[in-house]
Amino acid sequence: HQLRRRKDTLQQSKANDARIDVPAPAGYDYLPYQRAGIAYAMTRSATLIADEMGLGKTIQALGVVNADKNIRRVVIICPASLKYNWRREARRWLVRKPPIAVADSRGWPRWADVVILNYDILEQLLFKLYAETWDLLVFDEAHYLKNDKAKRTALALGGTYKDERYPGIKAHRRIMLTGTPIVNRPAELWPLVHWLIPDEFPKFFPYAKRYCAAHHN
């Protein structure tokens, strides 16, 4: 049963179209493979969308918001250079037109339901990020979290840094976006998959032994 489920999941992840009705603003529509990505994400609480650059991963994440009427409160974390692109695309693609804001180090936009911020100010805004369980959490360019020893990764995903334990940002639905989930070596994928599917990847060494040729010495 488990093997069959994994095969079905793999086939769904490779789909280039899907029969799913996803609301879109007038004059806009999703490409077939984007519908497939949205459909796949809708079946899971945590999803990695790893399409190559330029294929519209941002649109797929926003499509999940349109497809799930229960999503109200959204936080999007991305590199600083992409914050205003996210705001522009969210204003263009989100059907329900929630209040959208870009957060900065000066404070938190309390009036916004969709908040966009960059990785560099995670620690400064941690008290707000940890204050609630978000309906949707998006990490764009998720390979920024490839180092499980880095403070940024501990703050975002949960973990220990210099003997300080951080719970990570909580959300009912979680999406990671990156065209380069493995930048250099398989160990860099570990923090991502551990966060996405901790039941499948609960401990690092079994992962490293299987995928990184690790061994005791």
C-alpha positions in Angstrom: 0.0 0.0 0.0 2.8 2.5 0.9 4.7 1.7 -2.3 1.6 2.2 -4.4 0.9 5.5 -2.6 4.5 6.7 -3.3 4.2 5.7 -7.0 0.9 7.6 -7.3 2.4 10.6 -5.6 5.4 10.5 -8.0 3.1 10.4 -11.0 1.1 13.3 -9.7 4.3 15.3 -9.2 5.3 14.7 -12.8 1.9 15.7 -14.3 1.8 18.5 -16.9 -1.9 19.2 -16.6 -4.7 18.6 -14.2 -8.5 18.8 -14.1 -8.9 21.4 -11.4 -10.9 24.6 -11.4 -8.7 27.3 -9.9 -10.1 30.8 -9.7 -8.1 33.4 -11.7 -8.6 37.1 -12.2 -10.3 38.2 -15.4 -8.0 38.1 -18.4 -5.5 35.7 -16.7 -5.2 31.9 -16.8 -2.8 29.3 -15.6 -0.7 27.3 -17.9 -1.5 23.5 -17.9 1.6 22.5 -15.9 0.9 25.3 -13.4 -2.6 23.8 -12.9 -0.9 20.5 -12.3 1.4 22.1 -9.7 -1.5 23.7 -7.9 -3.5 20.4 -7.9 -0.5 18.6 -6.5 0.0 21.2 -3.7 -3.7 21.0 -2.8 -3.4 17.4 -1.9 -0.6 18.0 0.6 0.0 20.1 3.7 3.6 20.7 2.6 4.9 21.0 -0.9 8.2 21.7 -2.7 7.7 23.2 -6.2 11.1 23.0 -7.9 10.3 24.0 -11.5 13.1 25.7 -13.3 13.5 29.5 -13.2 10.9 31.4 -15.3 8.2 28.8 -15.2 5.9 30.6 -12.8 6.4 29.0 -9.3 5.2 32.3 -7.8 1.9 32.0 -9.8 1.5 28.4 -8.6 1.8 29.4 -4.9 -0.7 32.2 -5.4 -2.9 29.8 -7.2 -3.0 27.7 -4.1 -4.3 30.7 -2.2 -7.0 31.1 -4.9 -7.9 27.4 -4.8 -8.2 27.2 -1.0 -10.9 29.4 0.4 -9.7 28.7 4.0 -6.4 30.6 3.3 -6.7 34.1 4.8 -3.4 34.8 6.6 -0.3 34.4 4.4 3.4 35.1 5.0 5.9 35.0 2.1 9.6 35.0 2.9 12.0 35.6 0.0 15.2 37.3 -0.9 15.1 41.1 -0.6 15.3 41.6 -4.4 12.1 39.7 -4.9 9.8 41.3 -2.3 8.2 43.9 -4.6 7.9 41.4 -7.5 5.9 39.2 -5.0 3.7 42.2 -4.1 3.1 43.0 -7.8 2.2 39.4 -8.7 0.0 39.0 -5.6 -2.0 42.1 -6.5 -2.3 40.7 -10.1 -3.2 37.1 -9.4 -5.1 36.9 -6.0 -8.8 36.8 -6.7 -10.1 37.8 -3.3 -7.9 40.9 -3.2 -6.6 40.8 0.4 -4.6 43.7 1.9 -1.0 43.0 0.9 2.1 44.6 2.5 5.9 44.4 2.4 7.4 44.3 5.8 10.7 45.9 6.7 12.8 46.3 9.8 10.8 49.4 10.9 7.8 47.4 11.9 5.1 44.9 11.1 2.1 45.9 8.8 -0.7 44.9 11.2 -3.4 45.8 8.7 -2.2 43.3 6.1 -3.4 39.7 5.6 -0.6 38.9 3.1 2.8 39.9 4.4 6.0 39.7 2.4 9.4 39.9 4.0 13.0 39.0 3.3 15.2 36.5 4.9 17.6 39.1 6.3 15.0 40.5 8.7 13.6 37.2 10.0 15.1 37.7 13.4 13.9 41.3 13.8 10.3 40.2 13.1 10.3 36.9 14.8 7.9 37.9 17.5 5.2 38.5 14.9 6.0 35.5 12.8 5.8 33.2 15.9 2.7 34.9 17.2 0.2 32.8 15.2 -0.2 29.8 13.0 -0.5 31.0 9.5 -2.9 29.7 6.9 -0.1 29.5 4.3 3.7 29.9 4.7 5.8 30.3 1.5 9.6 30.1 1.4 10.8 31.4 -2.0 14.3 30.5 -3.1 14.1 27.9 -0.4 17.8 26.9 -0.9 18.6 29.9 1.3 17.7 27.5 4.1 20.1 24.7 2.9 22.5 25.0 5.9 21.0 23.3 8.9 23.7 24.9 11.1 22.8 28.4 10.2 20.7 30.7 12.5 18.5 31.7 9.6 17.5 28.0 9.1 16.8 27.5 12.8 14.7 30.6 13.0 12.6 29.7 9.9 12.3 26.0 10.0 12.9 25.3 13.7 16.1 24.0 15.3 18.9 24.8 17.7 21.5 27.5 17.2 24.2 28.0 19.8 22.2 26.1 22.5 19.1 28.2 21.8 16.0 26.3 20.6 13.7 27.9 18.1 10.3 26.4 17.2 10.1 27.6 13.6 7.3 29.4 11.9 4.0 27.5 12.1 1.4 27.2 9.3 -1.5 25.0 8.3 -0.2 24.8 4.7 3.5 25.2 3.7 5.1 25.7 0.3 8.8 25.9 -0.7 9.8 27.2 -4.0 13.3 26.8 -5.6 14.7 25.9 -9.0 17.9 24.7 -7.3 16.9 22.5 -4.3 20.4 21.0 -4.4 22.9 23.7 -5.1 26.1 21.7 -4.6 25.6 18.4 -2.8 22.7 16.2 -1.5 23.2 17.2 2.1 21.9 20.6 1.3 18.4 19.1 0.6 18.2 17.7 4.1 16.8 20.8 6.0 14.1 21.2 3.3 12.8 17.6 3.2 13.1 17.2 7.0 10.8 20.3 7.3 8.4 19.2 4.5 8.0 15.5 5.5 9.6 14.9 8.9 7.9 11.5 9.1 9.8 10.3 6.0 13.1 12.0 7.0 13.1 12.2 10.8 16.9 12.0 11.4 19.9 13.2 9.4 22.2 10.2 9.5 19.9 7.7 7.8 19.4 10.4 5.1 23.1 11.0 4.8 23.9 7.3 4.7 21.5 6.7 1.8 22.0 9.8 -0.2 25.5 11.2 0.8 27.5 8.0 1.2 28.0 8.9 4.9 29.6 6.4 7.2 31.0 6.2 10.8 34.8 6.5 11.1 
